[in-house]
Amino acid sequence: MNGHTVPTSYTERLEIFRKVDAERDGMVAEMMRNLEELQLQYAEKCDDYKNEVESRRMWQSKASTSERALTEQRQASGSNNFALAVLDGDGAIFNDYLYAQGKDGGADAAHLIHTELRNHLKVTYPESNVSDWSIVVHIILNVQGLGTKLQSCGIISNPNELTSFGRAFGLAQPLFSFIDVGGGKERADHKVRETLRLFLPNAQCKHVFFGPCHDNGYLPVLEPYRRDVATASRLTLIETTPAEPGFTQLGLSRIRLPQVFRSQNLPNRPAAAVNSPIQSTLAIRAPPGLPARAPPGIDPTAYMPKNPSPAPSIESGTTSNSWAAVGKGGAVAKSIDISTKKTPQKRSILLNVHDERVDPELPAMDSNAYHRFNDRVKANGKCCNNYHLQGKCDAKEYCDYSHGERLSPGEQLVLKHKARSLSCPNKYNCRDVHCFLGHHCKYGKGCFLDYCRFSDTHDQDIEPAKRMYEDGSEEWLSAYLDKIRS
């Protein structure tokens, strides 16, 4: 056709070129996508690297800080080490001759304890330089209660001598303390327990001497440590009187300090010793043949003659409760009747200024009476409060609790303490003068018990302001009136 026809081969070749161009464009697009993904992954890796660098630097800084702190702690724990001795002074009683010396006895007691504990530490830690360790001693007790008891036993002549003894004890060694917590057994127990709890985990407290072996009430405190090998090795019990069976079963090491502490409890009743300090005082205060007014906490009848022989009355010619003032030459001046007629004492309760009942503080329990009471409970079961404290039980033979022979006064005091721990349903609104239950928490706002039956009374004012008698009459306490006037 005129020689101008386009060869078919060119068209085919053009199509081939177009396909190749399309493949090339697709490959270039794919390469671009791959490049973007690689760039994104590269950016992520760079961020991760930066984070790792910062993290490493942070941990390296913390490691350096921790290492410095550990070094400082090691240096601190290697210095100012000490051993602690905590003793319940109401049960751990010093030897009589120490109390009798007053101030000198207190200083001697401190020296003896320091020497004995230092020697024991040298034996227990032979590879340590225990001579650099300080020794801290806390004697926690009711000074007035123990002082009165020592006076009644004729060991000291005045309870104030125990205060001088304790002051000298603390001055003889700078880290020794004679701590008075006042009346109430739980006060001393609570302070002893909390002192042990505070110091035992302390790394600088290398060893603890604990003196509770006379009182089973401390067994729950020590029970957790019997299986803690690390703590048990740092704990030694000081045995004054022979340890109760529960303490021997703990497996903790025990030591005795016979040069320092009595191995027997104080007698329950004052000994009738000749020319004792108390009898001398009584002889000065009273006319011949009459009992004097005994010191607080002492039964006056203990110092009365067993078979008094009053002077015969000239008028009656028979023996009576009177004494004659004999004049010069044996003439009788006159006869004076001094017999006392006891009037029944009205029962009463204490109230605070808001007319809320306040429980009077009970005397401290005697350890011997406490053990006798526990033995009786183990043998016969729990004692009936109504029968033993009030003298009668309406349930009689149908009562679920033990009657039998009534408890002694000391054992009744133990039962009163236990009854006081039970909450009266009426709490501070109770007006029953015969009620022996507790009406408020005796620690008040200072109670730290995890569970307290009287938690709703912690804010109650427990200061007595007046006395309410069983007939409903009231009488303000002079001590409270003097306080508000001042």
C-alpha positions in Angstrom: 0.0 0.0 0.0 1.9 2.8 -1.4 5.0 1.7 0.5 3.9 3.6 3.8 2.5 0.7 5.9 3.9 0.6 9.6 5.5 -2.7 10.3 3.7 -4.7 13.0 7.0 -5.4 14.6 7.2 -1.8 15.9 3.8 -2.0 17.6 4.7 -5.2 19.3 8.0 -3.8 20.4 6.2 -0.6 21.8 4.0 -2.8 23.9 7.0 -4.6 25.2 8.6 -1.3 26.2 5.5 -0.2 28.0 5.3 -3.4 30.0 8.9 -3.0 31.0 8.3 0.6 32.0 5.4 -0.5 34.2 7.5 -3.2 35.9 10.2 -0.6 36.4 7.8 1.8 38.0 6.4 -0.9 40.3 9.8 -1.9 41.4 10.8 1.7 42.1 7.5 2.1 44.1 8.3 -1.1 46.1 11.8 0.1 46.8 10.5 3.4 48.0 8.0 1.6 50.4 10.8 -0.6 51.7 13.0 2.4 52.2 10.3 4.1 54.2 9.9 1.0 56.4 13.6 0.7 56.9 13.8 4.4 57.8 11.0 3.9 60.4 12.7 0.9 61.9 16.0 2.7 62.0 14.3 5.6 63.9 12.8 3.2 66.4 16.1 1.5 66.9 17.7 4.9 67.5 15.1 5.8 70.1 15.5 2.4 71.8 19.3 2.9 71.9 18.9 6.3 73.4 16.5 4.9 76.0 18.9 2.1 76.8 21.7 4.6 77.2 19.7 6.8 79.5 18.4 3.8 81.5 21.9 2.4 81.9 23.2 5.7 83.1 20.3 6.0 85.5 20.9 2.5 86.9 24.6 3.1 87.0 24.0 6.3 89.0 21.6 4.4 91.4 24.1 1.6 91.8 26.8 4.1 92.7 24.5 5.8 95.2 23.4 2.5 96.7 27.0 1.4 97.0 27.9 4.6 98.8 24.9 4.2 101.1 25.8 0.6 101.8 29.4 1.6 102.6 28.1 4.3 104.9 25.7 1.9 106.5 28.4 -0.7 107.1 30.6 2.0 108.6 27.7 3.1 110.8 26.8 -0.4 111.8 30.4 -1.1 112.6 30.4 1.8 115.2 28.1 2.7 118.1 27.2 -1.0 118.6 25.5 -1.8 121.9 23.8 -4.5 123.9 20.5 -4.0 125.6 19.1 -5.4 128.8 15.4 -5.0 129.6 14.1 -6.2 132.9 10.7 -6.1 134.6 11.8 -4.6 137.9 8.7 -5.8 139.7 9.8 -9.4 139.3 13.5 -9.1 138.9 14.4 -8.2 142.5 17.9 -7.1 143.5 19.6 -8.8 146.4 18.6 -7.5 149.8 22.0 -6.1 150.7 22.0 -3.9 147.7 18.6 -2.3 148.5 19.7 -1.9 152.1 22.7 0.2 151.1 20.5 2.9 149.4 22.5 5.1 147.1 25.7 3.0 147.4 23.7 -0.1 146.7 22.3 1.4 143.5 25.8 2.2 142.3 27.1 -1.3 143.2 24.1 -2.9 141.4 24.9 -1.0 138.2 28.6 -1.9 138.4 27.8 -5.6 139.0 25.3 -5.8 136.1 27.7 -4.0 133.7 30.5 -6.4 134.6 28.4 -9.6 134.4 26.9 -8.6 131.0 30.3 -7.6 129.6 31.8 -10.9 130.6 28.9 -12.8 129.0 29.3 -10.9 125.7 33.0 -11.8 125.6 32.1 -15.5 125.8 29.2 -15.2 123.3 31.1 -13.2 120.7 34.8 -14.3 121.0 35.7 -13.0 117.6 34.2 -9.5 118.1 35.7 -6.6 120.0 32.8 -6.3 122.5 34.8 -3.9 124.6 33.7 -1.2 122.2 30.1 -2.1 122.6 28.0 0.1 124.9 25.7 -1.6 127.4 22.2 -0.2 127.9 20.0 -1.3 130.8 16.4 -0.5 131.4 14.8 -1.5 134.7 11.1 -0.9 134.4 9.0 -1.1 137.5 6.4 0.5 139.9 8.8 2.3 142.4 6.1 3.1 145.0 4.7 -0.5 144.9 8.1 -2.2 145.2 9.3 0.3 147.8 6.3 -0.4 150.0 6.8 -4.1 149.6 10.5 -3.9 150.5 9.6 -1.8 153.5 7.0 -4.3 154.7 9.7 -7.0 154.4 12.1 -5.0 156.6 14.7 -4.6 153.8 14.4 -0.8 153.7 13.0 1.5 156.3 11.2 3.9 153.9 9.9 3.5 150.3 11.7 6.7 149.3 15.0 4.8 149.8 14.2 2.9 146.6 14.0 6.2 144.7 17.5 7.0 145.9 18.7 3.5 144.9 17.3 4.0 141.4 18.8 7.5 141.0 22.2 6.2 142.0 21.7 3.2 139.6 21.1 5.5 136.7 24.0 7.9 137.6 26.6 5.1 138.0 26.3 4.1 134.3 25.3 6.8 131.7 23.2 4.3 129.7 21.4 2.7 132.7 17.8 3.7 133.5 15.6 3.0 136.5 12.1 3.7 134.9 9.1 4.2 137.2 5.8 3.5 135.4 3.5 3.8 138.4 0.9 1.4 139.7 -0.8 -1.2 137.5 0.9 -4.4 136.2 0.0 -3.8 132.6 1.9 -0.5 132.5 5.2 -2.2 133.2 4.4 -5.1 130.9 3.4 -2.9 128.0 6.6 -0.8 128.3 8.8 -3.9 128.5 7.2 -5.5 125.5 7.4 -2.3 123.4 11.0 -1.7 124.3 11.9 -5.2 123.2 10.0 -4.8 120.0 11.8 -1.6 119.2 15.4 -2.6 119.8 15.5 -6.2 118.7 15.4 -5.5 114.9 18.0 -2.7 115.3 21.2 -3.7 113.4 23.4 -1.8 115.9 21.8 -3.7 118.8 24.0 -6.7 118.7 22.5 -8.6 121.6 19.4 -8.3 123.9 19.2 -9.6 127.5 15.6 -10.0 128.6 14.4 -10.7 132.1 10.8 -11.9 132.2 11.2 -15.5 133.4 9.1 -14.9 136.5 5.9 -14.0 134.5 4.2 -16.3 132.0 2.5 -13.3 130.5 5.7 -12.6 128.4 5.6 -16.0 126.7 3.5 -14.8 123.7 6.0 -12.1 123.2 8.9 -14.5 122.9 7.1 -17.3 121.0 7.7 -15.9 117.5 11.5 -15.8 118.1 12.0 -19.4 119.0 12.0 -20.4 115.4 13.8 -17.4 114.1 17.4 -18.6 114.3 19.0 -15.2 113.5 17.0 -13.4 116.2 17.2 -16.3 118.8 21.0 -16.2 118.7 20.9 -12.6 119.7 18.5 -13.0 122.6 19.4 -14.2 126.1 16.9 -14.6 129.0 18.0 -13.4 132.4 16.7 -15.9 135.0 16.3 -14.4 138.4 13.8 -16.7 140.2 13.7 -20.2 138.7 12.3 -20.0 135.2 8.7 -21.1 134.6 8.4 -24.3 132.4 7.2 -22.3 129.4 10.5 -20.3 129.2 12.6 -23.5 129.4 10.6 -24.9 126.4 11.5 -21.9 124.2 15.0 -23.1 123.7 16.5 -19.7 124.2 19.8 -19.3 126.1 19.4 -18.3 129.7 21.9 -16.9 132.3 21.7 -16.2 136.0 23.2 -13.3 137.9 23.1 -14.6 141.5 25.4 -11.7 142.7 22.9 -9.2 141.5 19.3 -10.6 141.8 17.4 -12.6 144.4 16.7 -16.2 143.5 13.5 -16.2 145.5 10.4 -14.0 145.5 9.8 -11.6 148.3 7.7 -13.0 151.1 3.9 -12.4 150.9 3.7 -11.1 154.5 6.2 -9.0 156.4 8.5 -11.0 158.6 8.2 -10.4 162.4 11.9 -9.6 162.8 13.2 -8.2 166.0 14.3 -4.6 165.9 13.3 -4.2 162.3 13.1 -0.6 160.9 9.3 -0.7 160.7 8.9 -1.9 164.3 11.2 0.9 165.5 9.1 3.4 163.7 5.9 2.0 165.1 7.3 2.0 168.7 7.9 5.7 168.4 4.5 6.6 167.0 2.3 4.6 169.5 1.9 4.4 173.2 3.0 1.0 174.7 0.5 -1.8 174.0 -1.2 0.0 171.1 -0.7 -0.7 167.4 0.5 2.3 165.4 -0.7 3.4 162.1 1.2 1.3 159.6 2.7 2.6 156.4 0.6 2.6 153.3 -0.1 -0.8 151.8 0.8 -2.7 155.1 -1.7 -4.5 157.2 -1.6 -2.9 160.7 -2.7 -6.1 162.4 0.6 -7.6 161.4 2.3 -5.5 164.1 -0.2 -5.9 166.9 0.7 -8.2 169.8 -0.7 -11.7 169.3 -2.1 -11.8 172.9 -2.5 -8.2 174.0 -2.6 -7.6 177.7 -4.3 -4.3 178.3 -4.0 -2.6 181.6 -6.8 -3.5 184.1 -9.4 -0.9 184.7 -9.5 0.2 188.3 -13.2 0.9 188.2 -14.3 -2.5 186.8 -11.5 -4.7 188.0 -11.7 -6.6 184.7 -9.6 -6.5 181.6 -10.9 -4.0 179.0 -9.7 -2.2 175.9 -8.3 0.8 177.8 -4.9 1.9 179.1 -4.1 3.8 182.3 -1.9 6.8 182.7 0.0 6.0 185.8 1.3 9.0 187.8 4.1 9.4 190.2 4.1 6.8 193.0 1.9 4.4 191.0 -1.3 6.4 191.6 -3.7 6.0 188.8 -4.6 9.4 187.3 -7.6 8.3 185.1 -8.7 5.5 182.8 -9.4 6.4 179.2 -11.4 4.1 176.9 -9.7 4.0 173.5 -11.7 1.2 172.0 -12.8 1.8 168.4 -16.2 1.1 167.2 -16.2 0.2 163.6 -19.1 1.6 161.5 -20.0 -0.3 158.4 -18.4 1.4 155.4 -20.8 2.5 152.7 -20.0 1.1 149.3 -19.4 3.7 146.6 -18.2 4.2 143.0 -16.2 6.9 141.4 -17.5 9.3 138.7 -15.7 11.8 136.5 -16.9 15.4 136.2 -19.3 14.3 133.4 -21.0 11.7 135.7 -19.4 8.8 133.9 -18.2 5.9 136.0 -14.4 5.6 136.5 -12.8 2.4 137.7 -10.3 2.8 140.6 -6.9 1.3 139.9 -6.4 -2.2 141.3 -3.2 -3.0 143.3 -0.5 -5.0 141.5 -0.9 -8.8 141.6 1.4 -10.9 143.7 3.3 -13.4 141.5 2.8 -16.3 144.0 -0.9 -15.6 144.2 -1.0 -15.4 140.4 0.6 -18.9 140.1 -1.6 -20.4 142.7 -4.6 -19.0 140.9 -3.5 -20.4 137.6 -2.9 -23.8 139.2 -6.4 -23.8 140.6 -7.9 -22.9 137.3 -6.0 -25.7 135.6 -7.2 -28.2 138.2 -10.8 -27.1 138.8 -11.7 -24.8 135.8 -12.5 -21.1 135.7 -13.6 -19.5 139.0 -17.0 -18.0 139.5 -16.7 -14.3 139.8 -19.9 -13.9 141.8 -19.0 -16.6 144.3 -15.4 -15.6 145.0 -15.7 -11.8 144.7 -19.2 -11.2 146.2 -19.6 -14.3 148.4 -22.7 -15.7 146.8 -23.8 -17.2 143.5 -27.5 -17.4 142.7 -27.0 -20.3 140.3 -25.4 -22.4 143.1 -24.9 -26.0 141.9 -26.1 -25.1 138.4 -23.3 -22.6 137.9 -20.9 -23.4 135.0 -17.9 -22.2 137.0 -15.9 -23.4 139.9 -16.9 -22.7 143.5 -15.3 -24.7 146.3 -13.1 -23.0 148.9 -13.1 -19.3 148.4 -9.9 -17.7 147.0 -7.5 -16.1 149.3 -7.3 -12.2 149.2 -4.3 -12.3 146.9 -6.0 -14.8 144.6 -9.2 -12.7 144.7 -7.1 -9.7 143.5 -5.9 -11.8 140.5 -9.6 -12.6 139.7 -10.5 -9.0 140.0 -7.9 -8.1 137.4 -9.3 -10.7 135.1 -12.9 -9.6 135.7 -11.9 -6.0 135.1 -10.8 -6.9 131.6 -14.4 -7.9 130.7 -16.7 -5.1 129.6 -19.7 -4.2 131.6 -22.8 -3.9 129.3 -23.7 -0.5 130.7 -20.1 0.8 130.5 -19.8 4.3 132.1 -23.5 4.5 132.8 -23.3 1.6 135.3 -24.3 2.6 138.9 -24.1 -0.9 140.5 -21.6 -0.6 143.5 -21.2 -4.4 143.4 -20.2 -4.6 139.7 -16.7 -5.9 139.3 -16.5 -5.7 135.5 -14.6 -3.0 133.6 -16.3 0.2 132.6 -13.7 1.9 130.4 -10.2 1.3 128.9 -7.7 1.9 131.7 -5.2 3.3 129.1 -7.6 5.8 127.7 -6.3 7.7 124.7 -2.9 6.0 125.2 -4.2 2.6 124.3 -2.2 0.9 121.6 -3.9 -2.5 121.6 -4.9 -3.8 118.1 -8.2 -5.0 119.6 -9.6 -3.4 122.7 -13.0 -4.3 124.2 -13.3 -0.7 125.4 -12.4 1.1 122.2 -15.5 3.2 122.3 -14.4 4.7 125.7 -10.9 5.8 124.6 -12.0 9.4 124.6 -13.6 9.2 128.1 -12.2 11.4 130.9 -10.9 8.8 133.5 -10.0 11.3 136.2 -12.2 10.8 139.3 -14.0 13.9 140.4 -16.6 12.7 142.9 -17.8 9.6 144.8 -21.3 8.3 144.6 -22.6 6.1 147.4 -25.0 3.2 147.1 -27.8 5.4 148.6 -27.4 7.8 145.7 -25.6 10.6 147.6 -22.6 12.2 146.1 -19.4 13.7 147.4 -16.8 15.7 145.5 -13.2 14.5 145.9 -11.0 17.0 147.7 -8.1 16.2 145.4 -10.2 17.2 142.4 -11.5 20.4 144.1 -7.9 21.4 145.0 -6.9 20.9 141.4 -9.6 23.1 139.9 -9.0 25.8 142.5 -5.3 26.0 141.7 
